């Protein structure tokens, strides 16, 4: 996802939203979820 996102010049969240809008599933590992939850708790 990271390389495709950078080629598209999108933020992480904009890229994820674009995938969701197109019903494209992505692999989501526990480590990434932990990072996302920690980020959300800070803000």
C-alpha positions as CSV (number, residue, x, y, z in Angstrom):
1,X,0.0,0.0,0.0
2,X,2.8,2.4,0.8
3,X,4.4,2.5,-2.6
4,X,1.0,2.7,-4.4
5,X,-0.1,5.5,-2.0
6,X,3.1,7.5,-2.7
7,X,2.7,7.1,-6.5
8,X,-0.8,8.5,-6.1
9,X,0.4,11.4,-4.0
10,X,-2.2,10.7,-1.4
11,X,-2.1,10.7,2.4
12,X,-2.5,7.3,4.1
13,X,-6.1,8.1,5.1
14,X,-7.1,9.4,1.6
15,X,-5.7,6.3,0.1
16,X,-7.5,4.0,2.5
17,X,-10.8,5.9,1.9
18,X,-10.3,5.5,-1.8
19,X,-9.9,1.7,-1.4
20,X,-13.0,1.6,0.7
21,X,-15.0,3.6,-1.8
22,X,-14.1,1.0,-4.5
23,X,-14.7,-2.0,-2.2
24,X,-11.1,-3.0,-2.4
25,X,-10.0,-5.0,0.6
26,X,-6.5,-4.6,2.0
27,X,-4.5,-6.7,4.4
28,X,-4.5,-5.2,7.8
29,X,-2.1,-6.6,10.3
30,X,-2.2,-6.4,14.1
31,X,0.8,-4.1,14.2
32,X,-0.8,-1.6,11.9
33,X,-4.0,-1.6,13.8
34,X,-2.1,-1.0,17.1
35,X,-0.3,2.0,15.5
36,X,-3.6,3.4,14.2
37,X,-5.3,3.0,17.5
38,X,-2.4,4.7,19.3
39,X,-2.6,7.6,16.9
40,X,-6.4,7.9,17.3
41,X,-6.0,8.0,21.1
42,X,-3.5,10.9,20.9
43,X,-5.9,13.0,18.8
